[in-house]
Amino acid sequence: MHETLGRGYARIDAIRAARGEPLATMPEPSGPPPDRYNSVYFTLFVAGTAFLLPFNSFIMAVDYFQHHYPNSTIMFDMSTVYIASACVAVVINNLLLDLFTYNTRITFGILLSLATMLFVAICNIGWDGFSTNVSYTINLVAIGVVAFGCTVQQASYYGFTGCLPPRYTQAVMAGESAAGFWVSLDRIVTKYGFRQPRRSTFMFFVFSILILLGHSMLHHVMMRHPLVQYYLRLTNESRHKRRIQLHLNPNEDTILMENEAGDAAFGVLKLQSPALSNTGTAEGENAFSFANPVYSPTATIPVTSAPLASPPPSVSEPSASPSAVLRTPRPSYKVEDVVFESPERPTSWRSFKRGVLARWAVARAIYPYMVSIGLVYFTTLSLYPGIASEVPSCRLGSWMPIILMSAFNFFDFIGKIAAAWPYEWSRSQLLMASGLRLLLVPLLLLCAAPRHSPHIVGDMYPIMFSVVLGFTNGLFGSVPMIMAPSRVGRDHREIAGNMMTLSYNGGLLSGSLVSYLLLSMLGPPAGAPCRIYPTPLLPTVPPVTTTAANVTYVLSALH
């Protein structure tokens, strides 16, 4: 028994009977409220779209940034700054997990992202009154701030959906892919509709800001939904109140006390029965044991011995007559026990240490899923958006990176939808699939290296590799995130979601750093005109020389 839990011992039934109170009964567990019209699912889908929309908006404006900052590594720099800031945000979010609620953290992220997007759209794109170097720096600082706000939202949402059924985690991940698909479609429409690059990019950012505003309103409505409140209440109860199972030895003289707080909850008392004893001694007759027929669940024997000092609470007291018969065909040993841990200040060292140990225990339980998702996003960020934006095309020109990114985003969306398929992926399958994706790195790299003459020529090959990269990213980037929270207890699911987000961002950061190494393998920018690959000549019929004699012969033959 843990003395630090502040438990005492007494007979609950006797105390409540003396007070004249009715005995408490176990409340029937009620199911969660229904998600009518799938409103919670839809809101979380929009949330997944919203917190990745700013990053995707910066990335899909690749044509504008490459035109505005020629001969620069703008796409690589934006990707690296975003991921570095995101990793810092994940660590801070994990440390401050217990200080702020879901709603506070998510609202902070929404306001930070929205304010930054408005500033970039109005001041840096619409007005465009800064010099090239200052504008370049503003974009990098802005994407760093956006990354912080979006990642706080992302980590909080994954911790939040870890407390809900798994389908809601899949909704967030499908929304992430929808963000890429939406901005790809939006960029194609605005680029085609507005010929001037600055105007088309400004309208592109305006549409993204409208989505963020809609998400902000939907989020605050969702947090008051009965389904959300139900699961949050369960999580808070399991986090602040611990119910344990009591394993009492049958010859233990132990009785339970009512908790001073008076809050009713039920523990479980397991009475372990040894083999029946044939000793027949007086000590054995009076011992607290199932060997004693008095306490046998199916016994019907006269009680002649003295009553025990501590009978089980639910067993009826024997009658005053010594020859009375105790009939207990199947007694119910129900023990009411409340276990409270004294609340501590969240900032205390003991609480911090316990939080670190809890995260370590969760990481040990879900480390295959953490490794799997880290490998998936390491491969993706090694190639996207950096190397994908460097693949040349003489036919498509500036449309080539947009088409490659759109193909990636569309099939990433399909892959995340496929993750909802009811198939139980094993840990070894996930790790193997994540490792095989590394083969895409040299394949797509050879489509862009060297710049003056890539080894893999043609437009279809890089598009096909982008399709495979996107679909596998959506599928194997979602399944570990969905499965990991179910491998731990309810009170640790938020921690599991945050640990998976930490591994996810670790893969993103390492992949973005490797992309610089791959960029150096492309060689210097090609100054020569785009290389034209000749089309093979088709077989042709040799020309026929016509003379007057041949014409006369042909005409006579026809007649």
Disulfide bonds with the S-S distance in Angstrom:
Cys394-Cys530 1.74
